Amino acid sequence: MASGGIKYYFARLSIAEKLIAINVLVFIVEGLALALYDIPLSNWFQLPKDYLEFFGQPWSLITYSFFHASLGHIFWNMIMLYFSGRIFLNLFDNQRFLNVYFLGVLVGGLVFLLSYNFFPTLLSSNTVLIGASAGVTAVLIFICAYIPNQEVRLIFFNVKLWYIGAFFVLVDLIQIPGGGNVGGRLAHLGGALLGYVYARQLLKGNDIGSGFAKFWKGFAQIFKPQEKKAPLKTVYKKKESKAKSKADYDKAAHQKKIDDILDKISKSGYESLSKAEKDFLFKAGKED
């Protein structure tokens, strides 16, 4: 019963909330494994700075993002993911969210790897990369670049999203010369670059994450159990065809309305939408 309840509540979470739940679970399991068995699980999943070590565990280019160094580290990452994810998912579907998030993770990881094997002052450093910051930053900067003039409430006053994005990028740039967590800061900037480029290209009609989505769908098909094909039924072919045509028409009309609203946002900003359009977009985001 408890297991069924957990599955039910997990299924009801948004994709951003599911990522938060997974990150928290990994953090707890890793902490217990270290405290009770003295097993540092992150050693097999963290991203090393050395190319040879990386080639020995290439999965770490993704898995590093599920591990965190401290309670404060995971807390602030998940807080940022929750609030930026809510805004993102009011505009786009789950797949595009995953595209931006994991492409941010990949680019952030690659920037970390390249930097520690290129910049002279970093060559002798002994470090690894963990944390979801690159993916979180990609999502945050994406929405800041896509609807830059949209205002959000910060405690007592409203702030435009592009101010928030610029603040976080400047903080990373300013802290790199100080030498504190240089690898993490560089990964943040890699994620930020991905989020910005993705948003600006999408405003031009180019979805740079479409190839990434197709790759992962094809990869998932390899491990998907093959279902037995049911015998063909042709008795109600005409009725089924009509029903399918109507469903396709409704789906196309629904998507066109979403596209029209997104076009309006790209031209005039989110604040230009009517209440009905905002409500429709919010409901559409929840359905995906």
Number of C-alpha atoms within 10 A of each C-alpha: 6 7 7 9 10 10 11 11 9 14 11 10 14 19 20 22 17 14 18 22 15 12 21 19 14 17 19 13 13 18 17 14 13 14 11 8 9 11 13 14 15 20 12 14 21 24 29 27 24 16 14 10 11 16 11 11 15 15 14 23 23 21 20 24 25 23 23 24 12 11 11 10 15 21 14 12 20 23 13 16 24 18 12 21 22 16 16 22 22 17 22 18 16 16 15 16 21 19 22 27 27 23 25 31 29 24 24 33 31 18 18 25 23 13 19 24 16 10 10 10 10 15 13 10 12 10 14 17 25 26 24 31 30 33 32 30 32 34 32 29 28 30 23 24 20 25 21 19 17 18 17 13 10 9 6 6 8 11 14 16 22 20 13 17 20 14 12 16 17 12 11 19 16 10 13 15 9 9 9 11 13 20 24 23 23 23 31 30 25 25 33 29 20 27 29 23 17 26 24 16 13 16 18 9 10 12 15 17 19 12 11 15 15 11 11 11 11 12 11 10 10 9 8 9 7 8 6 6 6 6 6 6 7 8 8 8 10 10 10 12 11 11 12 12 12 12 12 12 12 12 12 12 12 13 13 12 15 19 12 11 21 19 14 15 19 17 12 13 16 21 14 14 16 11 10 9 15 17 13 16 21 17 13 18 20 15 10 12
